[in-house]
Every structure is written in structure tokens, then in C-alpha cells.
Amino acid sequence: MKVSTVMMTSAAMMMAAPALTAQAADTPVIEKQEFKSKTGVFDIDALMALGNVGAPAVSPDGTKMLYGITYQSVSENRSNTDLYVGALDGSAPVRITRTPKSEGNAVWIDGGSRIAFTYPDDKGNSQLWVMNADGSDRKCLTDVDFGVDGFLFSPDQSKVVIIGNVKYARTAQDIYPDLPKATGRVVDDLMYKHWNEWVTQIPHPFVGDFDGNAVTGLADIMSDEPFEAPMKPFGGIESFAWTPDSKGLVYVSRKKTGVDYALSTNSDLYLYNLGDKTTRNLTEGMMGYDTNPAFSADGNYLAWLSMERDGYEADKNRLFVMDMRTGAKTDMTADWDYTIEEFAWRPDGKAIYFCAYKDGVAPIFSMDFKTHKVTTLAQEQADYTGLAVVGNKTIVTRRHSMIAPNDIYRLDIGKKKTEVTRLTAVNEDIMGQLALPTVKPCMVPTTDGKEMLTWMIYPPKFDSAAKYPAILYCQGGPQSAVSQFWSARWNFCLMASNGYIMVAPNRRGVPGFGTEWEEQISKDYPGQNMRDYLSAIDWAMENEPAIDRKHVGCTGASYGGFSTYWLAGNHDKRFAAFFAHAGIFNTEAQYLETEEMWFANWDMGGAFWDKDNAVAQRTFANSPHRFVDKWDTPIMVSHGEYDFRILASQGMQAFNAAKLRGIPAEMVIFPDECHWILKPQNAVMWQRLYFRWFDRWLKDDKNSK
């Protein structure tokens, strides 16, 4: 594979069209700021200065791309996204918006002469807007109180579907109108909370007419149904697909509520007929998640992602295709043992392009529609994400790695090779100032005779004759990839640049190594994957002389936090410090505190009160809190109070246990954060505390064991 690069300067990135929208005089616009490194390595200041490049949308004529860049402001404690248009030959882009609030969901319309997007109104409700392709003549098309969370125009652009929120839960005033200031929530069923919110509203699809200047006649096509479409918390406009003739709309929904919703992952694809307003279930009898519908250009076939088993949210994502003329369904990936993340049709219908984790990275693949043969188009020590298809031989996508944030790339597919061209260099002026870590893949023997890919990330200007502290990274999920990801929180470039050798194993349970490897972790939380972690750190200490064995830490979030807590009681003096974020500490409490019960049932094996369930009893008997008597190592805990996936009480229990045991411990609770730490100043605080803690125990000799 040949890789060429089209470099663009910082000045070119900020080139502005003459029709930029003016902002209110008293509202600062958050945008790219001049950055000069004080350290010469990737530090917290550099992380916060980076621009986050959004997914590109290609113009109908295949010559231009539209994308957003998001910058954060620590002082303003918020972020902002503005839009850019660039050519697919890599020439410098033009910035077309400069506004105090974020433009989102931007797409081309009217053959590429205009752009549609979402933007907040004066009340803070997101609305649907349009503007010319150069950013001029902005016009708001909607004025809806429920806001616009996403939209999709029909192929003929006569219709649009809008994602809006409708009321779901009763308020205190619904029950007792004479108590206007009462705030109590009355709950009579499950799923009253979800990830980071009390569920008071749910999303519904609203379909309206579009004449080019206004959206009219918006109607909720699920008005009598108390179900989500798209599904919370992560579903978006990818949950919808217009039929090519613009007469029908396919949407994704799990038509369940309460206990039934909490126990099931069985979503379906529904085809709504705009003519007679009827709805048909296209995937009746398919019992797992069915998501991401997409029609072939001729409308003869519908493709989507489908999981087989109800209640298993990390099941293999199969690529299914339905012949819309006969109703026949085909599993295109029956002989391909990896889970698909996203896909797109080739315009001629002869192939489907897709992304999937494989061997520790996320390549781009092509599948022949007739033979189902899979061909790798682009695979490097990097992850690809997003598929904007241009004709039959070009894909515009994003690429990142552990030491490089997202940029946009063009893939030109030839008969013998794929040429990869870099189209943006949004953060080159920042990253070019810095000495960066080195990433090395290593194969580690496991206790059951297999080999495990483990990423070793070395500090900048690594000196093999020196000694460095090391940190074992424990992945969350638990079925989330340890690929070449770039993260704003768990950033290996930042961690290694702070002087640590990072050890990141692809332990049992992560995707990219086949179904058997990924599924092994289910119902075996304290089992083989924990042995994999210990194998990885033991191998690293044995085979990398630069690791200071007296200064090795362990960290992780979510399931990685569970792993950290568990290892704290089962590490036999390997580690000198722990840091756990949003982790499960007490699995019995977690079983009844979490919201998506299908997750707890599948992964833990069932309820703790089911004494005849040997799998569940083994899970709960090996809960991290049952090994606190063996805790002997300093530990720090962090958690968000709006985390309804894993309640902050889990972290508080762990901290209290450590203090009562007389173990050095510290805790940070963020009252306004959820499972993730998202606000810029909280993000900076979290990173500072993280390194302050590990520096104290892994770099300060007086704290050595």
C-alpha cells in the first residue's frame, strides 16, 4: 500500500470565506489558538489544544468534502464546532462558519449548492438550518420546542425525517397539579434512568414536507407508541434509511418498555409507508440488535447489522442483506469471524465496504456482493473510522492511532493496491513540535497456551539503558477493542509522554481476534481475562529491562475499573499503585443498581439470589469487594455522580474500604459528570489528578515498596 500526504499549514486551515457568519459581540467564539509547547512532549495543554476532526460528507459531484472541527476552551469550559469545505485533491479547505455555538449533522443538499445542519436557537433548542455552500445566507427551517437531534432528507428532497424528543415520564404536576413546586419522581417500572439521565423524554421520528425553503407538516410517525426511535443512548440518524423512491422510511426501534426493555436487546427494522401510513416489521423473529439500515442504490436490497442473541449486547455484528423483492435474508458474514462496526454500499451494488476490528487495529475491507469474499483495502498500525464512498473506487475516511489524532484520508482502490492520501493535517502545527512515544506490538503467551497481542507504548526519546515506571492498562467494555484508538481520556500518547511505559493487553473479551476470544469473558469476569492481565505485566517486566519493577501501576475505567479493583486484591505485590475510574466494586450491588439488566444477566450469569445458578454464584463470590482484606497498595478512585450505568456509590464503597483498611487512598467525585468526564475544566483536573497520583507512588523513591 502506498501512502502519500498532502500537507496543509495552520494558516491554510484557518482560511475563511468572505461570507462567514458574525457572532454576538459578547459571546466568544471558541476556535483554534496559537500553541507553543513548553515541554516538547505531548502534555495536557497539547491535548486540550487539539482540534477534533469530524466525519466528512462528500459533495454529490464527488469533488469536495464537508466536515467540522471542534475546539475546546478551558477558560470557557465548553467546546465549539465550526464547518470547513475542502477539495478531495487535498488542497486547502475554507472555513465557512465562525459562530459561538456548534453546527452539527452537516450534509450537502440541492446537488451540493447548499448545506443543511443543526444549530441552537435563542432558547437553546437545536433546529434545522440551511445555508449556501460558502456559508452565506443562513436560514432556519424549523421552530420546534422538542428540538432537532438529527435529520435525514429523502432522496428526492421532498421529505425530511427529524429526530425529536417526546414526553415519556409523569411529572409531579401530572399527578398533583396543586403542587407546582414539587420535584419528586414517581417510578413504577424499570428504565427510569439510563447511562447519564433520568428518562423523562424519548426520541421519536417526525416526518415533514420540504420545498427547499421551509419544513412543514411535521408529524410523529410513532405518535401512539411509547418506544424509542432511535434507541438511547447512542442511536442517531444512522438508525434511519429512506427507500430510494422516497416513498418509505426504515427505522430502528426496540418496541418494549419497562422490565421488558431492561431485559432485552431485541430491536427490529420497521418500514413505514408514507402513502398509507402503515408500518411493517422487516426483521420479525430476529432476536438480537438489528441496526444501521442502508439500501442499495437501486432499492432492490436492504443491508443492516444484526446480532443473533437476545440479551447479548456484544454479540457478533453480522452483515445481513434482504432482497426487497422476495424478502429473502442472507448473512453475508457467516464465514467471516469478526464483528462489523460500520458499512457502506458501493454505488454499483457489486460490493459493500466496511470497517471492523482485526488483529488489534481497525482496517477497511471490501466484500464481494455475490461471493461474500472479503478483501482488505487498507490495514496499518492505525484505526480507520467512517466511510464516505465516492463512486466505485474511492473512499473518504478518518484515520487515527495511539500517537496521532484524527485526520481525513482518501483511499483510491486499484486492482493490486490501495493508495492512501492524507487530506488534512489539522493538528500538524501542534504535533510537529513534540517528541512522540513509540508503539510496539508484542505477542505474549497466556496461561492457556495462546498468544495475546499486547501494545507496549514507550516514552519519547526512550533510553533502553534507563529505568522507567510502567502502568498496566485495563480496558473497559468489557468487549471494547484495544486497538490504535485515540482518546481524550485514556490517551496512551499522553501517558507515555509523562514518562511511563504503558502495557495495554488485548485480553480475553476484546473484539478483533475472533468470536471465541471475544465471548470467553462473558460469565467469567474474574477468570481468564484476569490471568491475561497478569500474564501481560509479568511478560513485560521479564522482557523489558527498562521497566522499574518496584514502580508498576494499574489503571482502568468501567470494566477496567472493575479489573483494577479485582487486581488490587489479587496481585501478589506486582503493583505499587492503582487508579480506578467508574469501576464496579461490588457486583451484587451493581446487579441491582445498573439499568440495562440484559447486560448484567448475560455477563454476570444471572441474579445473586439464584442460589442454583452456579455461574452467577461464581461471579458474585469473586466480586472485587470480597478481596479487600488483601488490599495493601495505594489506590485512587474517580467517579461521576451522573453515572447511572455504574453508580458513584461503587467508587465511594471502594474508597471507604481502603481508608478503613488503613491504605493510602484518594477519591475525586464529579457531581456534574457521567460515565465520562466531558467538561474541559473537569477533564484537565482529572488528568492532573491522575498523573499526580501515579507520580507520587511510581516516581517518588521515598514511596517505593
Buried (B, 14 or more C-beta within 10 A) or exposed (E): EEEEBBEBEBEBBBBBBEBBBEBEEEEBBBBBEEBEBEBEBBBBBBBBBBBBBBBBBBBEEBEBBBBBBBBBBBEBEBBBBBBBBBBBEBEBBBBBBBBBBBBBBBBBBBEBEBBBBBBBBEEEBBBBBBBBBBBEEBEEBBEBEBBBBBBBBBBEBEBBBBBBBBEBBEBBEEEEEEEEEEEEEEEEEBBBBBBBEEBEBBBBBBBBBBEEEEBEEBEBBBEEBEBBBBBBBEBBBBBBBBBBEBBBBBBBBBBBBEEBBBBBBBBBBBBBEBEEEEBEBBBEEBBBBBBBBBBBEEBBBBBBBBBBBBBBBBBBBBBBBBEBEEEEBBBBBEEBBBBBBBBBBBBEBEBBBBBBBBBBBBBBBBBBBEEBEBEEBBBBBBBBBBBBBBEEEBBBBBBBBBBBBBBBBBBBBEEEEBBBBBBBBBBBBBBEBBBBBBBEBBEBEBEEEBEBBBBBBBBBEBEEEEBBBBBBBBBBBBBBBBBBBBEBBBBBBBBBBBBBBBBBBBBBBBBBBEEEBBBBBBBBBBBBBBBBBBBBBEBBBEEBEBBBBBBBBBBBBBBBBBBBBBBBBBBEEBBBBBBBBBBBBBBBBBBEBBBBBBBBBBBBBBBBEEEEBEEBBBBBEBBBBBBBEEBBBBBBBBBBBBBBBBBBBBBBBBBBBBEEBEBBBBBBBBEEBBBBBBBBBBBBBBBEBBBEBBBBBBBEEEBEE
